Amino acid sequence: MEIDCLCMGILFADVTCAPIPRVPNEGELIVVDQIQLALGGCASNTALDLVKVGVRVGVSGCVGDDPFGRVIVEALQKGGVDTRGVHTIPGQPSACTMIINVQGQDRRFISTPGANTLFGVEHVPSEWLQQAKVIYVGGFFMLPKLETQETVELFRRARATGVKTVVDVVLFGPENYWDRLAPLLPEIDVFVPNDHEGAVITGLKDPLDQANRFRDAGAKTVVITMGSKGSLLVTDGLRFRAGVYPVEFVGGAGSGDAFDAGFIAGLLAGEDPAGCLRWGSALGASCVRSITTTDSVFTRPEAEKFIREHPLPLEVF
């Protein structure tokens, strides 16, 4: 099939527990109702969420030749994602994360990057670069082979033909984050870090200051997500602060990826920046109703109905 969006980046298997009352003491066992093995990773989560809202998606990344790798590929295929761009690397482990959910606290992660660190531009099917209307990179900084001039040139060529480039990050590896990101920023149409990531990368605490710093370095549109505090968007001549949609919070894993998927769905539908924020916020809100990264994310009819019935607090400033 042809694709509308190319999702490049990190692919994970997640082992997730239902929320526990507290972190166990040394040697202590805490019993939960559910521990689940599910899909994880920015590129795979975003791809699966996009399929749910009717977008044709191809995913490109690397997995190991092991049970976790097979879980990742099978989950993507079952969800309707084209996996021809996923490469199995012999002798390498697949990436896996243990997600610990504690009631009333942000989630904790124990993670191994596995084969993701070997993913490069050469793994992307060339025909997808001709077809895609949006190219998304999920998990930048955990993808050292994408921190190259070759990636910058790929983005530049794509944008010259009207393709939108969207990038999200995961803090990983050497902490000279700004120097590693700066060459790519002028070729990014939408940059979507959270406020913690923005603070670490820029050294600035205020999300607006973070957004302006990324914009000054060349990013066209910057969206800073802030969890329960909503999101902030800055683009040419326009600044928005958005609140959040009211939903019951169960777990936050995958909510940022769901936001990315919603924002991309808005771009593909021709929405303006406010409309893209509504779509991103709606899919992000739907994600937190489950302990997994994708199970509770809205389908397109569910998202459209939710957005119609629930106004998103939105302020131009």
C-alpha positions as a printed Julia matrix, in Angstrom:
317×3 Matrix{Float64}:
   0.0     0.0    0.0
   1.01    3.63  -0.39
   1.5     5.64   2.78
   0.55    9.12   3.99
   2.91    9.22   6.97
   6.35    7.69   7.46
   7.11    7.02  11.14
  10.85    6.59  11.7
  12.46    5.88  15.05
  12.37    3.84  18.2
  10.44    0.59  18.47
   9.92   -1.01  21.9
   8.15   -3.78  23.72
   6.69   -2.5   27.0
   6.09   -4.48  30.18
   3.58   -2.41  32.15
   2.01   -2.87  35.57
  -1.35   -1.59  36.76
  -0.95    1.32  39.21
   0.5     0.29  42.57
   0.06    2.26  45.84
   3.81    2.83  46.29
   7.23    1.64  45.17
   8.06   -1.68  46.91
  10.59   -1.74  49.7
  13.71   -3.88  49.32
  12.68   -7.54  49.07
   8.95   -6.7   49.16
   6.31   -8.11  46.79
   3.34   -5.95  45.8
   0.49   -7.71  44.0
  -1.32   -6.02  41.09
  -4.35   -7.05  39.05
  -2.56   -6.79  35.73
   0.9    -6.86  34.15
   0.81   -6.5   30.38
   3.23   -6.94  27.49
   2.39   -4.42  24.8
   3.77   -2.24  22.05
   5.92    0.76  22.98
   8.33    3.29  21.5
   7.58    6.65  19.9
   7.58    5.52  16.27
   5.53    2.37  16.83
   3.01    3.99  19.19
   2.48    6.98  16.91
   2.12    4.73  13.86
  -0.5     2.53  15.5
  -2.42    5.57  16.8
  -2.43    7.1   13.32
  -3.9     3.95  11.8
  -6.7     4.17  14.38
  -7.7     7.54  12.95
  -7.56    6.36   9.36
  -4.07    7.36   8.26
  -2.01    5.05   6.02
   1.3     4.54   7.83
   4.65    2.88   7.22
   7.06    2.43  10.11
  10.83    2.15   9.8
  13.18    1.09  12.58
  15.28   -1.78  13.9
  14.48   -4.75  16.16
  16.47   -7.75  17.33
  15.98  -11.37  16.31
  14.27  -12.31  19.57
  10.77  -12.73  21.08
  10.4    -9.03  21.86
  11.21   -8.14  18.26
   8.54  -10.52  17.02
   6.02   -9.04  19.47
   6.75   -5.54  18.12
   6.41   -6.48  14.45
   3.3    -8.64  14.97
   1.56   -5.91  16.98
   2.23   -3.34  14.27
   1.04   -5.66  11.52
  -2.07   -6.6   13.45
  -2.82   -2.9   13.89
  -2.63   -2.26  10.14
   0.82   -0.63   9.96
   3.07   -1.36   6.97
   6.24   -2.87   8.5
   8.36   -3.27   5.36
  10.7    -0.65   6.82
  11.39   -2.63  10.01
  14.75   -4.41   9.91
  15.69   -7.36  12.11
  19.33   -7.14  13.23
  20.9   -10.57  14.01
  22.75  -10.79  17.32
  21.14   -7.64  18.73
  18.46   -7.46  21.44
  15.19   -5.68  20.81
  14.41   -2.63  22.89
  12.27   -3.18  25.97
  10.98   -0.97  28.78
   9.53   -1.82  32.17
   6.97    0.84  33.08
   6.14    1.19  36.77
   2.92    3.06  37.48
   2.5     4.42  41.02
  -0.83    5.93  42.02
  -0.67    9.74  42.01
   2.86    9.86  40.55
   4.42   10.1   37.13
   5.45    6.76  35.64
   8.93    5.3   36.12
  10.95    3.57  33.38
  13.66    0.91  33.27
  14.77    0.55  29.69
  17.26   -0.88  27.2
  17.55    0.77  23.76
  18.55   -2.44  21.97
  18.65   -2.4   18.18
  17.24    1.13  17.96
  20.76    2.54  18.2
  21.59    0.93  14.84
  18.76    2.53  12.85
  19.8     4.88  10.06
  18.46    6.53   6.91
  19.57    3.51   4.87
  16.85    1.42   6.53
  14.0     3.54   5.12
  12.34    2.2    1.94
  13.11    4.72  -0.79
   9.57    4.61  -2.23
   8.16    5.77   1.11
  10.23    8.93   0.91
   8.46    9.68  -2.38
   4.96    8.89  -1.07
   4.81   10.34   2.44
   3.07   13.65   3.09
   4.48   13.72   6.65
   7.8    12.33   7.91
   7.86   11.79  11.66
  10.94   10.97  13.73
  10.09    9.65  17.19
  12.83    9.19  19.76
  15.56   11.49  18.43
  18.66   11.27  20.73
  18.14    7.49  21.05
  18.94    7.22  17.33
  22.63    8.16  17.03
  22.82    7.09  13.38
  20.19    9.74  12.56
  22.29   12.51  14.1
  23.97   13.07  10.74
  24.11   15.48   7.84
  22.42   12.76   5.78
  19.27   13.14   7.88
  19.4    16.94   7.52
  19.63   16.54   3.73
  16.75   14.03   3.71
  14.53   16.49   5.59
  15.6    19.34   3.32
  14.77   17.41   0.15
  11.44   16.26   1.58
  10.38   19.76   2.59
  11.28   21.1   -0.85
   8.53   18.84  -2.25
   5.95   19.94   0.34
   6.42   17.14   2.9
   5.93   18.15   6.55
   8.63   17.06   9.02
   7.72   16.37  12.65
  10.23   15.44  15.37
   9.92   14.31  19.0
  12.75   13.37  21.34
  13.78   11.0   24.12
  16.58   12.17  26.4
  19.33    9.58  26.02
  23.07    9.35  25.63
  25.61   12.18  25.92
  24.0    15.28  27.39
  25.18   17.78  24.78
  21.6    17.72  23.52
  21.54   21.18  21.98
  24.61   20.56  19.83
  23.16   17.23  18.64
  19.79   18.74  17.72
  20.78   22.15  16.35
  21.76   21.04  12.8
  18.31   19.5   12.25
  16.16   22.27  13.75
  16.06   24.49  10.6
  14.56   21.54   8.68
  11.82   20.74  11.23
   8.27   21.92  10.52
   6.87   20.83  13.9
   9.05   20.13  16.95
   7.16   18.48  19.83
   9.15   18.04  23.06
   7.64   18.1   26.53
   8.52   20.84  28.99
  11.01   18.67  30.92
  12.83   17.77  27.72
  12.75   21.4   26.62
  14.29   22.49  29.92
  17.12   19.97  29.72
  17.9    20.74  26.06
  17.81   24.54  26.35
  18.62   25.14  30.02
  15.49   27.32  30.25
  12.68   26.68  32.73
   9.81   28.58  31.11
   8.12   26.65  28.27
   7.6    29.85  26.26
  11.3    30.65  26.51
  12.05   27.09  25.4
   9.75   27.4   22.39
  11.3    30.73  21.4
  14.79   29.26  21.65
  13.88   26.38  19.34
  12.19   28.82  16.96
  15.2    31.13  16.93
  17.32   28.11  15.95
  15.11   27.45  12.93
  12.15   25.22  13.86
   9.03   26.54  12.11
   6.42   25.48  14.7
   7.17   24.41  18.27
   4.68   22.65  20.52
   5.69   22.16  24.15
   3.49   19.58  25.89
   3.12   20.0   29.65
   1.1    17.04  30.89
  -1.84   18.1   33.05
  -0.98   21.76  32.36
  -1.81   21.39  28.67
   0.37   22.55  25.79
   1.93   25.63  24.24
   2.26   26.31  20.49
   4.41   28.99  18.89
   4.61   29.54  15.14
   4.88   32.45  12.71
   2.8    35.32  14.14
   0.78   33.06  16.44
   0.97   31.77  20.01
  -1.52   29.44  21.74
  -1.9    28.06  25.22
  -4.17   25.02  25.35
  -5.63   23.32  28.39
  -6.52   19.64  28.64
  -9.61   17.57  27.97
 -11.27   16.05  31.06
 -10.71   12.25  31.25
 -10.03    9.73  33.99
  -6.26    9.22  34.36
  -5.05    5.61  34.63
  -1.53    5.74  33.15
   0.52    8.24  31.18
   2.6     5.87  29.02
   2.26    6.75  25.34
   0.31    9.96  25.86
   2.97   12.1   24.2
   3.06    9.76  21.21
  -0.74    9.9   20.99
  -0.53   13.7   21.04
   1.96   13.53  18.15
  -0.37   11.23  16.21
  -3.31   13.55  16.73
  -1.31   16.59  15.66
  -0.12   14.77  12.53
  -3.69   13.68  11.77
  -4.67   17.34  11.98
  -1.89   18.34   9.59
  -2.98   15.7    7.07
  -6.59   16.86   7.35
  -5.6    20.47   6.6
  -6.4    21.76  10.11
  -5.05   25.11  11.26
  -2.72   25.19  14.33
  -5.67   25.37  16.75
  -7.31   22.38  15.07
  -4.06   20.4   15.22
  -3.84   21.18  18.95
  -7.39   19.91  19.44
  -6.6    16.67  17.65
  -3.33   16.2   19.53
  -4.91   16.97  22.88
  -7.86   14.65  22.22
  -5.75   11.64  21.29
  -3.35   12.33  24.14
  -6.25   12.48  26.6
  -7.75    9.25  25.29
  -4.43    7.44  25.79
  -4.21    8.02  29.56
  -7.38    5.98  30.19
  -5.29    2.76  30.0
  -1.99    1.45  31.4
  -0.81    0.61  27.87
   0.44    3.01  25.24
  -2.22    2.56  22.55
  -5.18    0.43  23.67
  -7.5     3.29  24.68
  -6.56    5.78  21.94
  -9.59    7.09  20.02
 -10.6     5.93  16.57
 -11.43    8.72  14.11
 -15.21    8.66  14.77
 -14.58    8.63  18.53
 -12.12   11.52  18.26
 -14.42   13.61  16.07
 -17.34   13.08  18.44
 -15.2    13.87  21.49
 -13.83   17.07  19.97
 -17.34   18.23  18.99
 -18.72   17.61  22.47
 -15.8    18.87  24.58
 -14.36   22.35  23.98
 -10.62   22.58  24.54
  -9.56   25.61  26.63
  -7.53   27.63  24.12
  -5.95   31.05  24.62
  -4.23   33.23  22.05
  -1.61   35.41  23.72
